[in-house]
Amino acid sequence: MTRIVIAAGIILAIGLVLAATYHQGQRQEQAATAAANARALTEQIKDRSLIDDQVNRMSVSDLCAGLGGVWRDGTCQ
């Protein structure tokens, strides 16, 4: 009977260690994914900032042409 209790205790301990290891791996994976998403978002913000700067420096007629319009008689058509 004592051997059965010891064996059950060992199996339970192994199960707890495996569960803890699994959950730790899940948390690390989630943290890595969150960090990758944050880096990607930062790059997108930088890219958008560069585009905004370029657009803000354009003249109205250049902006019209950049959007596919034709500047005629002081208006974009």
mmCIF file of the N, C-alpha and C atoms, coordinates in Angstrom:
data_MODEL
# 
_entry.id   MODEL 
# 
loop_
_atom_site.group_PDB 
_atom_site.id 
_atom_site.type_symbol 
_atom_site.label_atom_id 
_atom_site.label_alt_id 
_atom_site.label_comp_id 
_atom_site.label_asym_id 
_atom_site.label_entity_id 
_atom_site.label_seq_id 
_atom_site.pdbx_PDB_ins_code 
_atom_site.Cartn_x 
_atom_site.Cartn_y 
_atom_site.Cartn_z 
_atom_site.occupancy 
_atom_site.B_iso_or_equiv 
_atom_site.pdbx_formal_charge 
_atom_site.auth_seq_id 
_atom_site.auth_comp_id 
_atom_site.auth_asym_id 
_atom_site.auth_atom_id 
_atom_site.pdbx_PDB_model_num 
ATOM 1   N N  . MET A 1 1  ? 0.822  -1.196 0.000   1.00 0.00 ? 1  MET A N  1 
ATOM 2   C CA . MET A 1 1  ? 0.000  0.000  0.000   1.00 0.00 ? 1  MET A CA 1 
ATOM 3   C C  . MET A 1 1  ? 0.863  1.256  0.000   1.00 0.00 ? 1  MET A C  1 
ATOM 4   N N  . THR A 1 2  ? 1.948  1.222  0.770   1.00 0.00 ? 2  THR A N  1 
ATOM 5   C CA . THR A 1 2  ? 2.838  2.372  0.840   1.00 0.00 ? 2  THR A CA 1 
ATOM 6   C C  . THR A 1 2  ? 3.464  2.648  -0.521  1.00 0.00 ? 2  THR A C  1 
ATOM 7   N N  . ARG A 1 3  ? 3.807  1.587  -1.258  1.00 0.00 ? 3  ARG A N  1 
ATOM 8   C CA . ARG A 1 3  ? 4.407  1.753  -2.585  1.00 0.00 ? 3  ARG A CA 1 
ATOM 9   C C  . ARG A 1 3  ? 3.421  2.414  -3.545  1.00 0.00 ? 3  ARG A C  1 
ATOM 10  N N  . ILE A 1 4  ? 2.167  2.079  -3.417  1.00 0.00 ? 4  ILE A N  1 
ATOM 11  C CA . ILE A 1 4  ? 1.146  2.671  -4.284  1.00 0.00 ? 4  ILE A CA 1 
ATOM 12  C C  . ILE A 1 4  ? 1.015  4.171  -3.993  1.00 0.00 ? 4  ILE A C  1 
ATOM 13  N N  . VAL A 1 5  ? 1.041  4.541  -2.729  1.00 0.00 ? 5  VAL A N  1 
ATOM 14  C CA . VAL A 1 5  ? 0.939  5.949  -2.339  1.00 0.00 ? 5  VAL A CA 1 
ATOM 15  C C  . VAL A 1 5  ? 2.160  6.710  -2.833  1.00 0.00 ? 5  VAL A C  1 
ATOM 16  N N  . ILE A 1 6  ? 3.340  6.104  -2.680  1.00 0.00 ? 6  ILE A N  1 
ATOM 17  C CA . ILE A 1 6  ? 4.575  6.746  -3.150  1.00 0.00 ? 6  ILE A CA 1 
ATOM 18  C C  . ILE A 1 6  ? 4.536  6.900  -4.669  1.00 0.00 ? 6  ILE A C  1 
ATOM 19  N N  . ALA A 1 7  ? 4.126  5.851  -5.373  1.00 0.00 ? 7  ALA A N  1 
ATOM 20  C CA . ALA A 1 7  ? 4.042  5.912  -6.834  1.00 0.00 ? 7  ALA A CA 1 
ATOM 21  C C  . ALA A 1 7  ? 3.030  6.978  -7.267  1.00 0.00 ? 7  ALA A C  1 
ATOM 22  N N  . ALA A 1 8  ? 1.905  7.036  -6.590  1.00 0.00 ? 8  ALA A N  1 
ATOM 23  C CA . ALA A 1 8  ? 0.896  8.046  -6.922  1.00 0.00 ? 8  ALA A CA 1 
ATOM 24  C C  . ALA A 1 8  ? 1.437  9.448  -6.660  1.00 0.00 ? 8  ALA A C  1 
ATOM 25  N N  . GLY A 1 9  ? 2.181  9.606  -5.586  1.00 0.00 ? 9  GLY A N  1 
ATOM 26  C CA . GLY A 1 9  ? 2.791  10.902 -5.269  1.00 0.00 ? 9  GLY A CA 1 
ATOM 27  C C  . GLY A 1 9  ? 3.804  11.312 -6.323  1.00 0.00 ? 9  GLY A C  1 
ATOM 28  N N  . ILE A 1 10 ? 4.608  10.351 -6.779  1.00 0.00 ? 10 ILE A N  1 
ATOM 29  C CA . ILE A 1 10 ? 5.599  10.637 -7.822  1.00 0.00 ? 10 ILE A CA 1 
ATOM 30  C C  . ILE A 1 10 ? 4.899  11.023 -9.124  1.00 0.00 ? 10 ILE A C  1 
ATOM 31  N N  . ILE A 1 11 ? 3.876  10.277 -9.486  1.00 0.00 ? 11 ILE A N  1 
ATOM 32  C CA . ILE A 1 11 ? 3.124  10.584 -10.717 1.00 0.00 ? 11 ILE A CA 1 
ATOM 33  C C  . ILE A 1 11 ? 2.481  11.968 -10.611 1.00 0.00 ? 11 ILE A C  1 
ATOM 34  N N  . LEU A 1 12 ? 1.925  12.282 -9.461  1.00 0.00 ? 12 LEU A N  1 
ATOM 35  C CA . LEU A 1 12 ? 1.318  13.595 -9.253  1.00 0.00 ? 12 LEU A CA 1 
ATOM 36  C C  . LEU A 1 12 ? 2.369  14.697 -9.352  1.00 0.00 ? 12 LEU A C  1 
ATOM 37  N N  . ALA A 1 13 ? 3.531  14.480 -8.748  1.00 0.00 ? 13 ALA A N  1 
ATOM 38  C CA . ALA A 1 13 ? 4.603  15.477 -8.801  1.00 0.00 ? 13 ALA A CA 1 
ATOM 39  C C  . ALA A 1 13 ? 5.070  15.692 -10.239 1.00 0.00 ? 13 ALA A C  1 
ATOM 40  N N  . ILE A 1 14 ? 5.236  14.604 -10.980 1.00 0.00 ? 14 ILE A N  1 
ATOM 41  C CA . ILE A 1 14 ? 5.645  14.719 -12.388 1.00 0.00 ? 14 ILE A CA 1 
ATOM 42  C C  . ILE A 1 14 ? 4.583  15.488 -13.180 1.00 0.00 ? 14 ILE A C  1 
ATOM 43  N N  . GLY A 1 15 ? 3.329  15.186 -12.931 1.00 0.00 ? 15 GLY A N  1 
ATOM 44  C CA . GLY A 1 15 ? 2.238  15.899 -13.612 1.00 0.00 ? 15 GLY A CA 1 
ATOM 45  C C  . GLY A 1 15 ? 2.252  17.389 -13.311 1.00 0.00 ? 15 GLY A C  1 
ATOM 46  N N  . LEU A 1 16 ? 2.492  17.737 -12.052 1.00 0.00 ? 16 LEU A N  1 
ATOM 47  C CA . LEU A 1 16 ? 2.545  19.151 -11.679 1.00 0.00 ? 16 LEU A CA 1 
ATOM 48  C C  . LEU A 1 16 ? 3.723  19.862 -12.338 1.00 0.00 ? 16 LEU A C  1 
ATOM 49  N N  . VAL A 1 17 ? 4.872  19.196 -12.387 1.00 0.00 ? 17 VAL A N  1 
ATOM 50  C CA . VAL A 1 17 ? 6.051  19.786 -13.038 1.00 0.00 ? 17 VAL A CA 1 
ATOM 51  C C  . VAL A 1 17 ? 5.784  19.987 -14.525 1.00 0.00 ? 17 VAL A C  1 
ATOM 52  N N  . LEU A 1 18 ? 5.187  18.987 -15.165 1.00 0.00 ? 18 LEU A N  1 
ATOM 53  C CA . LEU A 1 18 ? 4.882  19.110 -16.594 1.00 0.00 ? 18 LEU A CA 1 
ATOM 54  C C  . LEU A 1 18 ? 3.872  20.230 -16.849 1.00 0.00 ? 18 LEU A C  1 
ATOM 55  N N  . ALA A 1 19 ? 2.865  20.331 -16.016 1.00 0.00 ? 19 ALA A N  1 
ATOM 56  C CA . ALA A 1 19 ? 1.861  21.393 -16.186 1.00 0.00 ? 19 ALA A CA 1 
ATOM 57  C C  . ALA A 1 19 ? 2.488  22.771 -16.002 1.00 0.00 ? 19 ALA A C  1 
ATOM 58  N N  . ALA A 1 20 ? 3.335  22.906 -14.985 1.00 0.00 ? 20 ALA A N  1 
ATOM 59  C CA . ALA A 1 20 ? 3.997  24.192 -14.746 1.00 0.00 ? 20 ALA A CA 1 
ATOM 60  C C  . ALA A 1 20 ? 4.908  24.562 -15.914 1.00 0.00 ? 20 ALA A C  1 
ATOM 61  N N  . THR A 1 21 ? 5.632  23.579 -16.431 1.00 0.00 ? 21 THR A N  1 
ATOM 62  C CA . THR A 1 21 ? 6.519  23.823 -17.570 1.00 0.00 ? 21 THR A CA 1 
ATOM 63  C C  . THR A 1 21 ? 5.721  24.231 -18.798 1.00 0.00 ? 21 THR A C  1 
ATOM 64  N N  . TYR A 1 22 ? 4.612  23.570 -19.032 1.00 0.00 ? 22 TYR A N  1 
ATOM 65  C CA . TYR A 1 22 ? 3.753  23.893 -20.174 1.00 0.00 ? 22 TYR A CA 1 
ATOM 66  C C  . TYR A 1 22 ? 3.239  25.328 -20.069 1.00 0.00 ? 22 TYR A C  1 
ATOM 67  N N  . HIS A 1 23 ? 2.741  25.693 -18.902 1.00 0.00 ? 23 HIS A N  1 
ATOM 68  C CA . HIS A 1 23 ? 2.191  27.039 -18.722 1.00 0.00 ? 23 HIS A CA 1 
ATOM 69  C C  . HIS A 1 23 ? 3.281  28.103 -18.820 1.00 0.00 ? 23 HIS A C  1 
ATOM 70  N N  . GLN A 1 24 ? 4.471  27.797 -18.349 1.00 0.00 ? 24 GLN A N  1 
ATOM 71  C CA . GLN A 1 24 ? 5.581  28.741 -18.475 1.00 0.00 ? 24 GLN A CA 1 
ATOM 72  C C  . GLN A 1 24 ? 5.912  28.953 -19.949 1.00 0.00 ? 24 GLN A C  1 
ATOM 73  N N  . GLY A 1 25 ? 5.929  27.882 -20.706 1.00 0.00 ? 25 GLY A N  1 
ATOM 74  C CA . GLY A 1 25 ? 6.182  27.986 -22.147 1.00 0.00 ? 25 GLY A CA 1 
ATOM 75  C C  . GLY A 1 25 ? 5.116  28.812 -22.846 1.00 0.00 ? 25 GLY A C  1 
ATOM 76  N N  . GLN A 1 26 ? 3.864  28.633 -22.438 1.00 0.00 ? 26 GLN A N  1 
ATOM 77  C CA . GLN A 1 26 ? 2.773  29.416 -23.020 1.00 0.00 ? 26 GLN A CA 1 
ATOM 78  C C  . GLN A 1 26 ? 2.956  30.903 -22.727 1.00 0.00 ? 26 GLN A C  1 
ATOM 79  N N  . ARG A 1 27 ? 3.323  31.226 -21.494 1.00 0.00 ? 27 ARG A N  1 
ATOM 80  C CA . ARG A 1 27 ? 3.528  32.631 -21.121 1.00 0.00 ? 27 ARG A CA 1 
ATOM 81  C C  . ARG A 1 27 ? 4.693  33.227 -21.897 1.00 0.00 ? 27 ARG A C  1 
ATOM 82  N N  . GLN A 1 28 ? 5.767  32.459 -22.070 1.00 0.00 ? 28 GLN A N  1 
ATOM 83  C CA . GLN A 1 28 ? 6.916  32.963 -22.820 1.00 0.00 ? 28 GLN A CA 1 
ATOM 84  C C  . GLN A 1 28 ? 6.553  33.193 -24.281 1.00 0.00 ? 28 GLN A C  1 
ATOM 85  N N  . GLU A 1 29 ? 5.772  32.291 -24.845 1.00 0.00 ? 29 GLU A N  1 
ATOM 86  C CA . GLU A 1 29 ? 5.338  32.441 -26.236 1.00 0.00 ? 29 GLU A CA 1 
ATOM 87  C C  . GLU A 1 29 ? 4.452  33.674 -26.392 1.00 0.00 ? 29 GLU A C  1 
ATOM 88  N N  . GLN A 1 30 ? 3.558  33.893 -25.445 1.00 0.00 ? 30 GLN A N  1 
ATOM 89  C CA . GLN A 1 30 ? 2.693  35.074 -25.502 1.00 0.00 ? 30 GLN A CA 1 
ATOM 90  C C  . GLN A 1 30 ? 3.512  36.352 -25.373 1.00 0.00 ? 30 GLN A C  1 
ATOM 91  N N  . ALA A 1 31 ? 4.517  36.339 -24.498 1.00 0.00 ? 31 ALA A N  1 
ATOM 92  C CA . ALA A 1 31 ? 5.367  37.517 -24.328 1.00 0.00 ? 31 ALA A CA 1 
ATOM 93  C C  . ALA A 1 31 ? 6.166  37.795 -25.600 1.00 0.00 ? 31 ALA A C  1 
ATOM 94  N N  . ALA A 1 32 ? 6.669  36.743 -26.230 1.00 0.00 ? 32 ALA A N  1 
ATOM 95  C CA . ALA A 1 32 ? 7.426  36.915 -27.471 1.00 0.00 ? 32 ALA A CA 1 
ATOM 96  C C  . ALA A 1 32 ? 6.530  37.453 -28.582 1.00 0.00 ? 32 ALA A C  1 
ATOM 97  N N  . THR A 1 33 ? 5.315  36.967 -28.652 1.00 0.00 ? 33 THR A N  1 
ATOM 98  C CA . THR A 1 33 ? 4.365  37.452 -29.660 1.00 0.00 ? 33 THR A CA 1 
ATOM 99  C C  . THR A 1 33 ? 4.021  38.917 -29.413 1.00 0.00 ? 33 THR A C  1 
ATOM 100 N N  . ALA A 1 34 ? 3.799  39.276 -28.168 1.00 0.00 ? 34 ALA A N  1 
ATOM 101 C CA . ALA A 1 34 ? 3.486  40.670 -27.835 1.00 0.00 ? 34 ALA A CA 1 
ATOM 102 C C  . ALA A 1 34 ? 4.655  41.583 -28.185 1.00 0.00 ? 34 ALA A C  1 
ATOM 103 N N  . ALA A 1 35 ? 5.879  41.137 -27.922 1.00 0.00 ? 35 ALA A N  1 
ATOM 104 C CA . ALA A 1 35 ? 7.057  41.942 -28.254 1.00 0.00 ? 35 ALA A CA 1 
ATOM 105 C C  . ALA A 1 35 ? 7.195  42.104 -29.765 1.00 0.00 ? 35 ALA A C  1 
ATOM 106 N N  . ALA A 1 36 ? 6.957  41.042 -30.513 1.00 0.00 ? 36 ALA A N  1 
ATOM 107 C CA . ALA A 1 36 ? 7.033  41.121 -31.978 1.00 0.00 ? 36 ALA A CA 1 
ATOM 108 C C  . ALA A 1 36 ? 5.961  42.064 -32.517 1.00 0.00 ? 36 ALA A C  1 
ATOM 109 N N  . ASN A 1 37 ? 4.770  42.003 -31.955 1.00 0.00 ? 37 ASN A N  1 
ATOM 110 C CA . ASN A 1 37 ? 3.697  42.909 -32.378 1.00 0.00 ? 37 ASN A CA 1 
ATOM 111 C C  . ASN A 1 37 ? 4.050  44.359 -32.072 1.00 0.00 ? 37 ASN A C  1 
ATOM 112 N N  . ALA A 1 38 ? 4.656  44.595 -30.922 1.00 0.00 ? 38 ALA A N  1 
ATOM 113 C CA . ALA A 1 38 ? 5.054  45.955 -30.557 1.00 0.00 ? 38 ALA A CA 1 
ATOM 114 C C  . ALA A 1 38 ? 6.122  46.479 -31.512 1.00 0.00 ? 38 ALA A C  1 
ATOM 115 N N  . ARG A 1 39 ? 7.084  45.624 -31.883 1.00 0.00 ? 39 ARG A N  1 
ATOM 116 C CA . ARG A 1 39 ? 8.121  46.047 -32.841 1.00 0.00 ? 39 ARG A CA 1 
ATOM 117 C C  . ARG A 1 39 ? 7.507  46.361 -34.198 1.00 0.00 ? 39 ARG A C  1 
ATOM 118 N N  . ALA A 1 40 ? 6.591  45.524 -34.651 1.00 0.00 ? 40 ALA A N  1 
ATOM 119 C CA . ALA A 1 40 ? 5.938  45.747 -35.948 1.00 0.00 ? 40 ALA A CA 1 
ATOM 120 C C  . ALA A 1 40 ? 5.132  47.044 -35.925 1.00 0.00 ? 40 ALA A C  1 
ATOM 121 N N  . LEU A 1 41 ? 4.431  47.299 -34.844 1.00 0.00 ? 41 LEU A N  1 
ATOM 122 C CA . LEU A 1 41 ? 3.649  48.526 -34.728 1.00 0.00 ? 41 LEU A CA 1 
ATOM 123 C C  . LEU A 1 41 ? 4.560  49.750 -34.739 1.00 0.00 ? 41 LEU A C  1 
ATOM 124 N N  . THR A 1 42 ? 5.688  49.664 -34.052 1.00 0.00 ? 42 THR A N  1 
ATOM 125 C CA . THR A 1 42 ? 6.645  50.767 -34.037 1.00 0.00 ? 42 THR A CA 1 
ATOM 126 C C  . THR A 1 42 ? 7.156  51.061 -35.439 1.00 0.00 ? 42 THR A C  1 
ATOM 127 N N  . GLU A 1 43 ? 7.464  50.024 -36.199 1.00 0.00 ? 43 GLU A N  1 
ATOM 128 C CA . GLU A 1 43 ? 7.923  50.212 -37.580 1.00 0.00 ? 43 GLU A CA 1 
ATOM 129 C C  . GLU A 1 43 ? 6.833  50.839 -38.440 1.00 0.00 ? 43 GLU A C  1 
ATOM 130 N N  . GLN A 1 44 ? 5.597  50.414 -38.256 1.00 0.00 ? 44 GLN A N  1 
ATOM 131 C CA . GLN A 1 44 ? 4.493  50.988 -39.023 1.00 0.00 ? 44 GLN A CA 1 
ATOM 132 C C  . GLN A 1 44 ? 4.307  52.463 -38.695 1.00 0.00 ? 44 GLN A C  1 
ATOM 133 N N  . ILE A 1 45 ? 4.454  52.810 -37.433 1.00 0.00 ? 45 ILE A N  1 
ATOM 134 C CA . ILE A 1 45 ? 4.321  54.214 -37.029 1.00 0.00 ? 45 ILE A CA 1 
ATOM 135 C C  . ILE A 1 45 ? 5.439  55.044 -37.644 1.00 0.00 ? 45 ILE A C  1 
ATOM 136 N N  . LYS A 1 46 ? 6.671  54.513 -37.641 1.00 0.00 ? 46 LYS A N  1 
ATOM 137 C CA . LYS A 1 46 ? 7.794  55.233 -38.257 1.00 0.00 ? 46 LYS A CA 1 
ATOM 138 C C  . LYS A 1 46 ? 7.552  55.435 -39.746 1.00 0.00 ? 46 LYS A C  1 
ATOM 139 N N  . ASP A 1 47 ? 7.120  54.373 -40.425 1.00 0.00 ? 47 ASP A N  1 
ATOM 140 C CA . ASP A 1 47 ? 6.845  54.474 -41.861 1.00 0.00 ? 47 ASP A CA 1 
ATOM 141 C C  . ASP A 1 47 ? 5.752  55.500 -42.127 1.00 0.00 ? 47 ASP A C  1 
ATOM 142 N N  . ARG A 1 48 ? 4.716  55.473 -41.336 1.00 0.00 ? 48 ARG A N  1 
ATOM 143 C CA . ARG A 1 48 ? 3.612  56.416 -41.518 1.00 0.00 ? 48 ARG A CA 1 
ATOM 144 C C  . ARG A 1 48 ? 4.091  57.843 -41.281 1.00 0.00 ? 48 ARG A C  1 
ATOM 145 N N  . SER A 1 49 ? 4.957  58.030 -40.315 1.00 0.00 ? 49 SER A N  1 
ATOM 146 C CA . SER A 1 49 ? 5.484  59.357 -40.028 1.00 0.00 ? 49 SER A CA 1 
ATOM 147 C C  . SER A 1 49 ? 6.272  59.899 -41.220 1.00 0.00 ? 49 SER A C  1 
ATOM 148 N N  . LEU A 1 50 ? 7.055  59.035 -41.859 1.00 0.00 ? 50 LEU A N  1 
ATOM 149 C CA . LEU A 1 50 ? 7.807  59.460 -43.044 1.00 0.00 ? 50 LEU A CA 1 
ATOM 150 C C  . LEU A 1 50 ? 6.863  59.852 -44.177 1.00 0.00 ? 50 LEU A C  1 
ATOM 151 N N  . ILE A 1 51 ? 5.826  59.069 -44.380 1.00 0.00 ? 51 ILE A N  1 
ATOM 152 C CA . ILE A 1 51 ? 4.838  59.384 -45.422 1.00 0.00 ? 51 ILE A CA 1 
ATOM 153 C C  . ILE A 1 51 ? 4.142  60.706 -45.102 1.00 0.00 ? 51 ILE A C  1 
ATOM 154 N N  . ASP A 1 52 ? 3.763  60.890 -43.844 1.00 0.00 ? 52 ASP A N  1 
ATOM 155 C CA . ASP A 1 52 ? 3.113  62.139 -43.447 1.00 0.00 ? 52 ASP A CA 1 
ATOM 156 C C  . ASP A 1 52 ? 4.024  63.334 -43.720 1.00 0.00 ? 52 ASP A C  1 
ATOM 157 N N  . ASP A 1 53 ? 5.319  63.204 -43.403 1.00 0.00 ? 53 ASP A N  1 
ATOM 158 C CA . ASP A 1 53 ? 6.269  64.287 -43.653 1.00 0.00 ? 53 ASP A CA 1 
ATOM 159 C C  . ASP A 1 53 ? 6.353  64.606 -45.140 1.00 0.00 ? 53 ASP A C  1 
ATOM 160 N N  . GLN A 1 54 ? 6.406  63.573 -45.972 1.00 0.00 ? 54 GLN A N  1 
ATOM 161 C CA . GLN A 1 54 ? 6.474  63.791 -47.419 1.00 0.00 ? 54 GLN A CA 1 
ATOM 162 C C  . GLN A 1 54 ? 5.224  64.501 -47.923 1.00 0.00 ? 54 GLN A C  1 
ATOM 163 N N  . VAL A 1 55 ? 4.072  64.066 -47.479 1.00 0.00 ? 55 VAL A N  1 
ATOM 164 C CA . VAL A 1 55 ? 2.813  64.675 -47.922 1.00 0.00 ? 55 VAL A CA 1 
ATOM 165 C C  . VAL A 1 55 ? 2.717  66.119 -47.440 1.00 0.00 ? 55 VAL A C  1 
ATOM 166 N N  . ASN A 1 56 ? 3.132  66.373 -46.214 1.00 0.00 ? 56 ASN A N  1 
ATOM 167 C CA . ASN A 1 56 ? 3.053  67.732 -45.670 1.00 0.00 ? 56 ASN A CA 1 
ATOM 168 C C  . ASN A 1 56 ? 3.968  68.703 -46.406 1.00 0.00 ? 56 ASN A C  1 
ATOM 169 N N  . ARG A 1 57 ? 5.051  68.209 -46.995 1.00 0.00 ? 57 ARG A N  1 
ATOM 170 C CA . ARG A 1 57 ? 5.975  69.074 -47.736 1.00 0.00 ? 57 ARG A CA 1 
ATOM 171 C C  . ARG A 1 57 ? 5.534  69.299 -49.178 1.00 0.00 ? 57 ARG A C  1 
ATOM 172 N N  . MET A 1 58 ? 4.571  68.546 -49.656 1.00 0.00 ? 58 MET A N  1 
ATOM 173 C CA . MET A 1 58 ? 4.130  68.675 -51.048 1.00 0.00 ? 58 MET A CA 1 
ATOM 174 C C  . MET A 1 58 ? 3.282  69.931 -51.232 1.00 0.00 ? 58 MET A C  1 
ATOM 175 N N  . SER A 1 59 ? 3.406  70.509 -52.420 1.00 0.00 ? 59 SER A N  1 
ATOM 176 C CA . SER A 1 59 ? 2.514  71.616 -52.768 1.00 0.00 ? 59 SER A CA 1 
ATOM 177 C C  . SER A 1 59 ? 1.137  71.029 -53.075 1.00 0.00 ? 59 SER A C  1 
ATOM 178 N N  . VAL A 1 60 ? 0.158  71.890 -53.142 1.00 0.00 ? 60 VAL A N  1 
ATOM 179 C CA . VAL A 1 60 ? -1.203 71.432 -53.409 1.00 0.00 ? 60 VAL A CA 1 
ATOM 180 C C  . VAL A 1 60 ? -1.275 70.770 -54.782 1.00 0.00 ? 60 VAL A C  1 
ATOM 181 N N  . SER A 1 61 ? -0.611 71.356 -55.777 1.00 0.00 ? 61 SER A N  1 
ATOM 182 C CA . SER A 1 61 ? -0.649 70.774 -57.123 1.00 0.00 ? 61 SER A CA 1 
ATOM 183 C C  . SER A 1 61 ? 0.078  69.429 -57.163 1.00 0.00 ? 61 SER A C  1 
ATOM 184 N N  . ASP A 1 62 ? 1.201  69.321 -56.438 1.00 0.00 ? 62 ASP A N  1 
ATOM 185 C CA . ASP A 1 62 ? 1.913  68.036 -56.386 1.00 0.00 ? 62 ASP A CA 1 
ATOM 186 C C  . ASP A 1 62 ? 1.075  66.975 -55.674 1.00 0.00 ? 62 ASP A C  1 
ATOM 187 N N  . LEU A 1 63 ? 0.393  67.378 -54.623 1.00 0.00 ? 63 LEU A N  1 
ATOM 188 C CA . LEU A 1 63 ? -0.475 66.447 -53.906 1.00 0.00 ? 63 LEU A CA 1 
ATOM 189 C C  . LEU A 1 63 ? -1.614 65.983 -54.813 1.00 0.00 ? 63 LEU A C  1 
ATOM 190 N N  . CYS A 1 64 ? -2.163 66.901 -55.571 1.00 0.00 ? 64 CYS A N  1 
ATOM 191 C CA . CYS A 1 64 ? -3.227 66.557 -56.519 1.00 0.00 ? 64 CYS A CA 1 
ATOM 192 C C  . CYS A 1 64 ? -2.722 65.515 -57.513 1.00 0.00 ? 64 CYS A C  1 
ATOM 193 N N  . ALA A 1 65 ? -1.540 65.758 -58.079 1.00 0.00 ? 65 ALA A N  1 
ATOM 194 C CA . ALA A 1 65 ? -0.968 64.816 -59.047 1.00 0.00 ? 65 ALA A CA 1 
ATOM 195 C C  . ALA A 1 65 ? -0.652 63.483 -58.379 1.00 0.00 ? 65 ALA A C  1 
ATOM 196 N N  . GLY A 1 66 ? -0.158 63.540 -57.154 1.00 0.00 ? 66 GLY A N  1 
ATOM 197 C CA . GLY A 1 66 ? 0.162  62.315 -56.427 1.00 0.00 ? 66 GLY A CA 1 
ATOM 198 C C  . GLY A 1 66 ? -1.056 61.453 -56.159 1.00 0.00 ? 66 GLY A C  1 
ATOM 199 N N  . LEU A 1 67 ? -2.200 62.091 -56.068 1.00 0.00 ? 67 LEU A N  1 
ATOM 200 C CA . LEU A 1 67 ? -3.451 61.359 -55.845 1.00 0.00 ? 67 LEU A CA 1 
ATOM 201 C C  . LEU A 1 67 ? -4.131 60.966 -57.149 1.00 0.00 ? 67 LEU A C  1 
ATOM 202 N N  . GLY A 1 68 ? -3.465 61.273 -58.266 1.00 0.00 ? 68 GLY A N  1 
ATOM 203 C CA . GLY A 1 68 ? -4.011 60.866 -59.562 1.00 0.00 ? 68 GLY A CA 1 
ATOM 204 C C  . GLY A 1 68 ? -4.876 61.914 -60.234 1.00 0.00 ? 68 GLY A C  1 
ATOM 205 N N  . GLY A 1 69 ? -4.925 63.108 -59.665 1.00 0.00 ? 69 GLY A N  1 
ATOM 206 C CA . GLY A 1 69 ? -5.729 64.171 -60.256 1.00 0.00 ? 69 GLY A CA 1 
ATOM 207 C C  . GLY A 1 69 ? -4.907 65.037 -61.195 1.00 0.00 ? 69 GLY A C  1 
ATOM 208 N N  . VAL A 1 70 ? -5.574 65.998 -61.773 1.00 0.00 ? 70 VAL A N  1 
ATOM 209 C CA . VAL A 1 70 ? -4.923 66.960 -62.666 1.00 0.00 ? 70 VAL A CA 1 
ATOM 210 C C  . VAL A 1 70 ? -5.222 68.349 -62.121 1.00 0.00 ? 70 VAL A C  1 
ATOM 211 N N  . TRP A 1 71 ? -4.159 69.146 -61.931 1.00 0.00 ? 71 TRP A N  1 
ATOM 212 C CA . TRP A 1 71 ? -4.317 70.501 -61.409 1.00 0.00 ? 71 TRP A CA 1 
ATOM 213 C C  . TRP A 1 71 ? -4.659 71.420 -62.572 1.00 0.00 ? 71 TRP A C  1 
ATOM 214 N N  . ARG A 1 72 ? -5.868 71.964 -62.527 1.00 0.00 ? 72 ARG A N  1 
ATOM 215 C CA . ARG A 1 72 ? -6.326 72.806 -63.627 1.00 0.00 ? 72 ARG A CA 1 
ATOM 216 C C  . ARG A 1 72 ? -7.155 73.953 -63.056 1.00 0.00 ? 72 ARG A C  1 
ATOM 217 N N  . ASP A 1 73 ? -6.822 75.148 -63.449 1.00 0.00 ? 73 ASP A N  1 
ATOM 218 C CA . ASP A 1 73 ? -7.567 76.349 -63.036 1.00 0.00 ? 73 ASP A CA 1 
ATOM 219 C C  . ASP A 1 73 ? -7.661 76.477 -61.520 1.00 0.00 ? 73 ASP A C  1 
ATOM 220 N N  . GLY A 1 74 ? -6.573 76.138 -60.838 1.00 0.00 ? 74 GLY A N  1 
ATOM 221 C CA . GLY A 1 74 ? -6.526 76.300 -59.390 1.00 0.00 ? 74 GLY A CA 1 
ATOM 222 C C  . GLY A 1 74 ? -7.291 75.265 -58.597 1.00 0.00 ? 74 GLY A C  1 
ATOM 223 N N  . THR A 1 75 ? -7.738 74.204 -59.264 1.00 0.00 ? 75 THR A N  1 
ATOM 224 C CA . THR A 1 75 ? -8.433 73.132 -58.541 1.00 0.00 ? 75 THR A CA 1 
ATOM 225 C C  . THR A 1 75 ? -7.923 71.774 -59.014 1.00 0.00 ? 75 THR A C  1 
ATOM 226 N N  . CYS A 1 76 ? -8.087 70.822 -58.171 1.00 0.00 ? 76 CYS A N  1 
ATOM 227 C CA . CYS A 1 76 ? -7.694 69.451 -58.501 1.00 0.00 ? 76 CYS A CA 1 
ATOM 228 C C  . CYS A 1 76 ? -8.889 68.754 -59.135 1.00 0.00 ? 76 CYS A C  1 
ATOM 229 N N  . GLN A 1 77 ? -8.660 68.225 -60.312 1.00 0.00 ? 77 GLN A N  1 
ATOM 230 C CA . GLN A 1 77 ? -9.754 67.559 -61.031 1.00 0.00 ? 77 GLN A CA 1 
ATOM 231 C C  . GLN A 1 77 ? -9.386 66.124 -61.324 1.00 0.00 ? 77 GLN A C  1 
# 
